[in-house]
């Protein structure tokens, strides 16, 4: 995001006659600070604050007192109030945070441009033959022909949205410095989400999160959300979009650029109009476990025990979503087992209640559930990743139980140290392969992911497997 500093007047929507001068500052991470020269909301804060600054309407949502305010009583009585806002909108006055005023949202995502693998910048180096013969050439010039790419769109019928990938070009003037002259062409891919009906400022978040997660899956780098611009349009079908800047605290994490060679699949490998609806449907089907999984990508730090428990929990959740018909015993046999055990205690109510609780659930055991998840992706890719599925499933089961029950020392006892620190990573990688399979990505793509992206940890885990067998 760009830094912003706006000087103007500020007031509460319910009391527009009371206006206070002040300065709004927003840093590159979207954190806002409003410093006022008089009292406006005291220590209570305000849900909505309106402003007029630099010729624009401004709305601040969920303003809370921040450090820096003071009251001085001496020769003059002066007040300085300082607030931080959860959200700042530049270009509109909203009466409430729930007001439905927006038709769309344009958002920038880290590594989206690299993922598309499409460019409208055509560069050619031109050489000319010299007198030395047909194999001797001299560089003459470079030509750069920038052109705007055509956008591609996908329809999301259930949410009534159109999601468009578009590209922008920036052609700044030639820069002349004290020592040199330069000319730069910049190209950037963006996502535009449009709705069939007007929405609140945060009404497009689910779809933006879906695209962000998809880019993370494809690039294997946690995708960071960048600049957001809300779009407003009059009822006139021919009217243009009116942009409203949307600023929010995006955290202090820095994006990591992906190498084109590390991208598992690109826009060139898929059809956007087919892929995105399939991905949105898959996210809905899997639900919360998908968020737990991608949390391991967006937050790469933390204790390995926490990451291992989350990877195991996500695996359980994936199984519940993708294998709902899985059972521990065939249904008929399960009923016979329950009846036979109950018949052993015809008069003992406590025993029968205990039996009911223990035998009523016909879900497969944890190790079987883990193993069944590993059966979903391409099996060659799985073998390269895990070396031995049965040992991986046993270690993951034991780790999950040790950590879930907080049994001190059990994790170290049951899972060898050589694989303990790789177990979370290869489990996360396995679940990424499951997602690729569910999206219809080829076996070759999954195997390439293991070789190019997961290979180092897969080999180290494999060494641990072989050492444990020895």
C-alpha positions as CSV (number, residue, x, y, z in Angstrom):
1,X,0.0,0.0,0.0
2,X,1.0,3.6,-0.5
3,X,1.6,5.9,2.4
4,X,-1.1,8.6,2.9
5,X,-1.3,11.9,4.8
6,X,-4.5,13.9,4.7
7,X,-5.1,17.1,6.5
8,X,-8.8,18.1,7.0
9,X,-11.9,18.4,9.2
10,X,-13.4,15.4,11.1
11,X,-16.8,14.9,12.7
12,X,-19.3,12.3,13.9
13,X,-22.1,11.5,11.5
14,X,-24.7,12.1,14.2
15,X,-23.3,15.6,14.9
16,X,-21.9,17.1,11.7
17,X,-22.0,20.6,13.1
18,X,-19.1,19.8,15.4
19,X,-16.0,19.6,13.2
20,X,-12.5,19.2,14.5
21,X,-9.2,19.8,12.6
22,X,-6.7,17.0,12.3
23,X,-4.3,14.9,10.3
24,X,-4.9,11.3,9.1
25,X,-1.8,9.2,8.4
26,X,-1.7,5.7,6.9
27,X,1.6,3.7,6.6
28,X,2.6,1.2,4.0
29,X,1.0,-1.7,6.0
30,X,-2.3,0.1,6.2
31,X,-2.2,1.1,9.8
32,X,-4.0,4.4,10.4
33,X,-3.5,7.2,12.9
34,X,-5.9,10.2,13.2
35,X,-4.6,13.1,15.4
36,X,-7.2,15.7,16.2
37,X,-6.7,19.2,17.6
38,X,-9.8,19.1,19.8
39,X,-12.1,16.7,21.5
40,X,-14.4,14.6,19.3
41,X,-15.1,11.2,20.7
42,X,-13.2,11.4,24.1
43,X,-12.1,8.0,25.5
44,X,-15.0,6.1,24.1
45,X,-14.0,6.0,20.4
46,X,-16.5,5.9,17.6
47,X,-17.9,3.3,15.2
48,X,-17.9,5.8,12.4
49,X,-16.0,9.1,11.8
50,X,-16.5,11.2,8.7
51,X,-13.9,13.5,7.3
52,X,-13.2,16.0,4.5
53,X,-9.5,16.1,3.5
54,X,-7.5,16.9,0.4
55,X,-10.8,17.5,-1.4
56,X,-12.2,14.0,-0.7
57,X,-14.7,12.3,1.5
58,X,-13.2,10.0,4.1
59,X,-14.8,7.4,6.4
60,X,-13.1,5.8,9.3
61,X,-14.7,2.6,10.9
62,X,-14.2,1.3,14.4
63,X,-12.1,4.1,15.8
64,X,-10.4,3.4,19.1
65,X,-8.3,5.7,21.3
66,X,-4.5,5.3,20.6
67,X,-1.3,6.5,22.3
68,X,-0.4,10.1,21.9
69,X,-3.5,12.0,23.1
70,X,-3.2,14.5,25.9
71,X,-5.0,17.3,27.7
72,X,-3.0,20.4,28.8
73,X,-4.4,23.0,31.2
74,X,-2.2,26.1,31.7
75,X,-2.4,29.5,30.0
76,X,-4.8,27.7,27.6
77,X,-6.8,24.5,27.8
78,X,-5.8,22.3,24.9
79,X,-6.9,18.8,23.8
80,X,-5.2,16.4,21.5
81,X,-7.1,13.2,20.7
82,X,-5.5,10.3,18.8
83,X,-7.4,7.4,17.3
84,X,-6.6,4.3,15.3
85,X,-9.2,3.0,12.8
86,X,-9.8,-0.6,11.7
87,X,-10.7,0.5,8.2
88,X,-10.3,3.8,6.3
89,X,-12.3,4.5,3.1
90,X,-11.1,7.4,1.0
91,X,-13.7,8.7,-1.5
92,X,-17.1,8.0,0.3
93,X,-19.1,8.8,3.4
94,X,-20.8,5.7,4.9
95,X,-23.4,6.0,7.6
96,X,-22.6,2.6,9.0
97,X,-20.1,-0.2,8.3
98,X,-23.0,-2.4,7.0
99,X,-24.1,0.1,4.3
100,X,-24.3,-1.6,0.9
101,X,-22.8,0.9,-1.5
102,X,-20.2,-1.0,-3.6
103,X,-20.4,-2.9,-6.9
104,X,-17.0,-4.4,-6.9
105,X,-13.4,-4.6,-5.6
106,X,-10.1,-4.4,-7.3
107,X,-7.2,-6.1,-5.4
108,X,-3.5,-6.7,-5.9
109,X,-2.0,-10.0,-4.8
110,X,1.6,-10.8,-4.3
111,X,3.0,-13.1,-7.0
112,X,-0.2,-13.0,-9.0
113,X,1.6,-11.4,-12.0
114,X,4.3,-14.2,-11.9
115,X,1.6,-16.9,-11.6
116,X,-0.3,-15.7,-14.7
117,X,2.9,-16.2,-16.9
118,X,1.3,-13.8,-19.4
119,X,2.8,-10.5,-20.5
120,X,2.1,-7.9,-23.0
121,X,5.7,-6.6,-23.0
122,X,7.4,-7.7,-26.2
123,X,11.2,-7.1,-26.1
124,X,13.4,-7.8,-29.1
125,X,17.2,-7.4,-29.3
126,X,18.3,-6.5,-32.9
127,X,21.7,-7.5,-34.2
128,X,23.4,-6.8,-37.6
129,X,25.9,-8.8,-39.4
130,X,29.4,-7.4,-39.6
131,X,32.1,-7.6,-42.2
132,X,33.7,-10.5,-40.3
133,X,31.4,-13.0,-41.9
134,X,27.9,-14.4,-41.5
135,X,28.6,-15.7,-37.9
136,X,29.7,-12.3,-36.6
137,X,27.0,-10.0,-35.3
138,X,26.9,-6.6,-33.6
139,X,24.2,-5.4,-31.3
140,X,22.3,-2.5,-32.7
141,X,19.2,-1.8,-30.6
142,X,16.5,-3.1,-28.3
143,X,12.8,-2.5,-29.1
144,X,10.1,-2.8,-26.4
145,X,6.5,-3.0,-27.5
146,X,4.1,-2.9,-24.5
147,X,0.5,-3.8,-25.1
148,X,-2.4,-4.3,-22.8
149,X,-3.5,-7.9,-22.5
150,X,-7.2,-9.0,-22.8
151,X,-8.7,-9.8,-19.4
152,X,-10.1,-13.3,-18.6
153,X,-13.2,-13.8,-16.4
154,X,-14.9,-16.5,-14.4
155,X,-18.5,-16.7,-13.3
156,X,-19.4,-17.7,-9.7
157,X,-23.1,-18.5,-10.0
158,X,-23.8,-19.2,-6.3
159,X,-22.4,-15.9,-5.1
160,X,-23.5,-13.9,-8.2
161,X,-20.0,-12.7,-8.9
162,X,-17.7,-12.2,-11.9
163,X,-14.0,-12.5,-11.1
164,X,-11.7,-11.0,-13.7
165,X,-8.0,-11.2,-14.1
166,X,-6.8,-8.0,-15.7
167,X,-3.4,-6.4,-16.4
168,X,-2.3,-2.8,-16.1
169,X,0.6,-1.0,-17.8
170,X,2.6,1.9,-16.4
171,X,4.7,3.9,-18.8
172,X,6.3,6.7,-16.8
173,X,8.2,9.5,-18.6
174,X,11.9,9.1,-19.3
175,X,13.8,9.7,-16.2
176,X,17.0,11.8,-16.6
177,X,19.4,11.9,-13.7
178,X,22.8,13.5,-13.2
179,X,24.5,10.5,-14.7
180,X,22.1,8.5,-16.7
181,X,18.7,8.3,-18.5
182,X,16.2,5.5,-17.9
183,X,12.9,4.3,-19.3
184,X,10.8,1.7,-17.4
185,X,7.7,-0.3,-18.3
186,X,5.8,-1.9,-15.5
187,X,3.1,-4.5,-15.8
188,X,0.8,-5.8,-13.0
189,X,-1.9,-8.4,-12.8
190,X,-5.0,-7.6,-10.7
191,X,-8.2,-9.2,-9.6
192,X,-11.5,-7.5,-10.0
193,X,-14.6,-9.0,-8.3
194,X,-18.0,-7.7,-9.4
195,X,-21.3,-8.5,-7.8
196,X,-24.8,-8.6,-9.2
197,X,-26.0,-6.5,-6.3
198,X,-24.4,-3.8,-4.1
199,X,-22.4,-5.0,-1.0
200,X,-20.8,-3.7,2.1
201,X,-17.1,-2.8,2.0
202,X,-16.1,-6.3,3.2
203,X,-18.7,-8.1,1.0
204,X,-16.1,-9.4,-1.4
205,X,-13.6,-10.9,1.2
206,X,-14.6,-14.5,0.7
207,X,-13.8,-14.5,-3.0
208,X,-10.6,-12.5,-2.5
209,X,-9.5,-15.2,0.0
210,X,-10.3,-17.9,-2.5
211,X,-8.1,-16.4,-5.1
212,X,-5.3,-15.7,-2.6
213,X,-5.4,-19.4,-1.5
214,X,-5.3,-20.5,-5.1
215,X,-2.2,-18.5,-5.8
216,X,-0.6,-19.8,-2.6
217,X,-1.3,-23.4,-3.8
218,X,0.1,-22.8,-7.2
219,X,3.2,-20.9,-6.1
220,X,3.9,-22.5,-2.8
221,X,4.5,-19.1,-1.3
222,X,2.1,-17.5,1.1
223,X,0.2,-14.9,-1.0
224,X,-0.1,-11.5,0.6
225,X,-3.1,-9.2,-0.1
226,X,-2.0,-5.7,-1.2
227,X,-3.8,-2.6,-2.4
228,X,-7.6,-2.7,-2.4
229,X,-9.9,-0.3,-4.3
230,X,-13.6,-0.5,-3.9
231,X,-15.7,0.3,-7.0
232,X,-18.9,2.3,-7.1
233,X,-21.2,2.7,-10.1
234,X,-24.4,4.6,-10.7
235,X,-27.5,2.7,-11.9
236,X,-26.7,3.9,-15.4
237,X,-25.2,0.9,-17.2
238,X,-22.8,3.1,-19.2
239,X,-21.4,4.8,-16.1
240,X,-17.7,4.4,-15.2
241,X,-16.4,3.0,-11.9
242,X,-15.8,5.5,-9.2
243,X,-12.8,4.3,-7.1
244,X,-12.8,4.3,-3.3
245,X,-9.5,3.6,-1.6
246,X,-9.7,0.9,1.1
247,X,-7.0,0.9,3.8
248,X,-6.7,-1.7,6.6
249,X,-3.9,-3.2,8.7
250,X,-2.4,-5.9,6.6
251,X,0.3,-6.8,9.1
252,X,4.0,-6.2,9.0
253,X,5.0,-9.4,7.1
254,X,6.8,-8.9,3.8
255,X,6.0,-10.7,0.6
256,X,8.4,-13.2,-0.8
257,X,8.9,-13.2,-4.6
258,X,8.4,-16.6,-6.2
259,X,10.8,-18.0,-8.8
260,X,9.0,-18.8,-12.1
261,X,10.7,-22.2,-12.0
262,X,9.1,-23.0,-8.6
263,X,5.5,-22.4,-9.8
264,X,3.6,-25.7,-9.9
265,X,0.9,-24.6,-12.3
266,X,0.2,-21.3,-14.0
267,X,-2.7,-19.6,-15.7
268,X,-1.3,-21.0,-19.0
269,X,-1.9,-24.5,-17.7
270,X,-5.6,-24.1,-16.8
271,X,-8.8,-22.5,-17.9
272,X,-9.7,-19.6,-15.5
273,X,-13.4,-19.9,-16.2
274,X,-13.3,-23.5,-15.1
275,X,-10.6,-23.5,-12.4
276,X,-11.9,-20.8,-10.2
277,X,-15.5,-22.1,-9.8
278,X,-14.1,-25.6,-9.1
279,X,-11.7,-24.1,-6.5
280,X,-14.5,-22.1,-4.8
281,X,-16.6,-25.3,-4.6
282,X,-13.7,-27.3,-3.2
283,X,-13.0,-24.6,-0.5
284,X,-16.6,-24.7,0.6
285,X,-16.6,-28.5,0.7
286,X,-13.5,-28.8,2.8
287,X,-14.3,-25.8,5.0
288,X,-12.3,-24.9,8.1
289,X,-9.6,-27.6,7.6
290,X,-8.5,-25.7,4.5
291,X,-7.9,-22.6,6.6
292,X,-5.9,-24.6,9.1
293,X,-3.8,-26.0,6.2
294,X,-3.1,-22.6,4.6
295,X,-2.3,-21.1,8.0
296,X,0.9,-23.2,7.8
297,X,1.8,-21.3,4.6
298,X,0.9,-17.8,5.7
299,X,2.6,-18.2,9.0
300,X,5.8,-20.1,8.5
301,X,7.2,-19.6,12.0
302,X,6.1,-21.0,15.4
303,X,6.9,-24.1,17.4
304,X,7.1,-27.3,15.3
305,X,4.7,-29.0,17.8
306,X,2.0,-26.5,16.9
307,X,2.6,-26.9,13.2
308,X,2.6,-30.6,13.5
309,X,-0.7,-30.7,15.4
310,X,-2.3,-28.3,12.9
311,X,-1.1,-30.5,10.0
312,X,-2.6,-33.6,11.6
313,X,-5.9,-31.8,12.5
314,X,-6.2,-30.6,8.9
315,X,-5.6,-34.2,7.7
316,X,-8.5,-35.4,9.9
317,X,-10.7,-32.6,8.6
318,X,-9.9,-33.3,4.9
319,X,-10.9,-36.9,5.5
320,X,-14.2,-36.0,7.0
321,X,-15.0,-33.7,4.0
322,X,-13.7,-35.8,1.2
323,X,-14.4,-39.3,2.5
324,X,-17.8,-39.0,4.2
325,X,-18.8,-42.6,3.4
326,X,-15.7,-44.2,5.0
327,X,-16.4,-46.6,7.9
328,X,-14.4,-48.7,10.2
329,X,-16.6,-51.8,9.7
330,X,-19.3,-52.7,7.1
331,X,-22.6,-51.4,8.4
332,X,-24.2,-54.8,8.9
333,X,-21.2,-56.2,10.7
334,X,-21.0,-53.1,12.9
335,X,-24.6,-53.6,14.1
336,X,-23.9,-57.3,14.9
337,X,-20.9,-56.3,17.0
338,X,-22.8,-53.7,18.9
339,X,-25.7,-56.2,19.6
340,X,-23.3,-59.0,20.6
341,X,-21.5,-56.8,23.1
342,X,-24.7,-55.4,24.6
343,X,-26.0,-58.9,25.1
344,X,-23.1,-59.7,27.4
345,X,-24.6,-57.2,30.0
346,X,-28.4,-57.4,29.7
347,X,-29.0,-56.0,33.2
348,X,-26.1,-53.7,33.7
349,X,-27.2,-50.2,32.6
350,X,-23.9,-48.5,33.2
351,X,-22.0,-51.1,31.2
352,X,-24.5,-50.9,28.3
353,X,-24.2,-47.1,28.3
354,X,-20.4,-47.4,28.2
355,X,-20.7,-49.8,25.3
356,X,-23.1,-47.5,23.4
357,X,-20.7,-44.6,23.7
358,X,-17.7,-46.7,22.6
359,X,-19.3,-48.6,19.7
360,X,-21.9,-46.1,18.4
361,X,-19.4,-44.4,16.2
362,X,-18.4,-46.4,13.1
363,X,-15.8,-44.0,11.9
364,X,-12.5,-45.7,10.9
365,X,-9.5,-45.3,13.3
366,X,-7.2,-42.3,13.0
367,X,-4.5,-44.2,11.2
368,X,-6.9,-45.6,8.6
369,X,-8.3,-42.1,8.0
370,X,-4.8,-40.7,7.5
371,X,-4.0,-43.6,5.1
372,X,-7.1,-43.1,3.1
373,X,-6.3,-39.4,2.5
374,X,-2.9,-40.5,1.1
375,X,-4.8,-42.7,-1.4
376,X,-6.4,-39.7,-3.2
377,X,-3.5,-38.1,-5.0
378,X,-1.3,-39.6,-7.7
379,X,0.4,-42.6,-6.0
380,X,3.8,-42.1,-7.7
381,X,3.9,-38.6,-6.3
382,X,2.8,-39.9,-2.9
383,X,5.5,-42.5,-2.8
384,X,8.2,-40.0,-3.8
385,X,7.0,-37.7,-1.0
386,X,6.4,-40.1,1.9
387,X,8.6,-43.2,1.0
388,X,6.4,-45.4,3.2
389,X,2.8,-44.4,3.6
390,X,2.1,-46.8,6.5
391,X,5.0,-45.5,8.6
392,X,4.1,-41.9,7.9
393,X,0.5,-42.5,8.9
394,X,1.6,-44.3,12.1
395,X,3.9,-41.4,13.1
396,X,1.3,-38.8,12.3
397,X,-1.3,-40.6,14.4
398,X,1.1,-40.9,17.3
399,X,2.2,-37.3,17.1
400,X,-1.4,-36.1,16.9
401,X,-2.4,-38.1,20.0
402,X,0.7,-37.2,22.0
403,X,0.2,-33.4,21.3
404,X,-3.6,-33.5,21.5
405,X,-3.5,-35.1,24.9
406,X,-0.4,-33.2,26.0
407,X,1.4,-36.3,27.0
408,X,4.8,-35.1,28.0
409,X,7.6,-37.2,26.4
410,X,5.3,-39.3,24.2
411,X,6.0,-37.5,21.0
412,X,9.8,-37.9,21.4
413,X,9.3,-41.6,22.3
414,X,7.1,-42.6,19.4
415,X,8.4,-40.4,16.5
416,X,12.1,-40.6,15.7
417,X,13.9,-37.3,15.9
418,X,15.2,-37.6,12.3
419,X,11.6,-37.4,10.9
420,X,10.0,-35.4,13.7
421,X,10.9,-32.1,12.3
422,X,9.9,-33.0,8.7
423,X,6.6,-34.6,9.6
424,X,4.5,-31.4,9.5
425,X,6.0,-30.3,6.2
426,X,5.5,-33.6,4.3
427,X,1.9,-33.8,5.7
428,X,1.2,-30.3,4.5
429,X,2.7,-31.2,1.1
430,X,0.5,-34.3,0.9
431,X,-2.6,-32.2,1.5
432,X,-1.5,-29.9,-1.3
433,X,-1.3,-32.9,-3.6
434,X,-4.8,-33.8,-2.5
435,X,-6.1,-30.4,-3.5
436,X,-4.3,-30.7,-6.9
437,X,-6.0,-34.0,-7.5
438,X,-9.4,-32.7,-6.5
439,X,-8.9,-29.9,-9.0
440,X,-8.1,-32.3,-11.8
441,X,-4.4,-31.4,-12.1
442,X,-2.5,-34.1,-13.8
443,X,-0.2,-36.8,-12.3
444,X,2.7,-35.2,-14.0
445,X,1.9,-31.8,-12.3
446,X,1.8,-33.5,-8.9
447,X,5.0,-35.4,-9.5
448,X,6.7,-32.1,-10.6
449,X,5.6,-30.5,-7.4
450,X,7.2,-33.2,-5.3
451,X,10.5,-33.1,-7.3
452,X,10.8,-29.3,-7.6
453,X,9.1,-27.9,-4.5
454,X,8.9,-30.6,-1.9
455,X,12.0,-32.6,-2.9
456,X,14.5,-31.6,-0.2
457,X,12.2,-32.4,2.7
458,X,10.9,-35.5,1.0
459,X,14.4,-36.9,0.6
460,X,15.3,-36.0,4.2
461,X,12.1,-37.7,5.4
462,X,12.8,-40.7,3.3
463,X,16.2,-41.1,4.9
464,X,14.5,-41.1,8.3
465,X,12.1,-43.8,7.1
466,X,14.9,-46.0,5.9
467,X,16.9,-45.4,9.1
468,X,13.8,-46.4,11.2
469,X,13.5,-49.7,9.2
470,X,17.1,-50.6,9.5
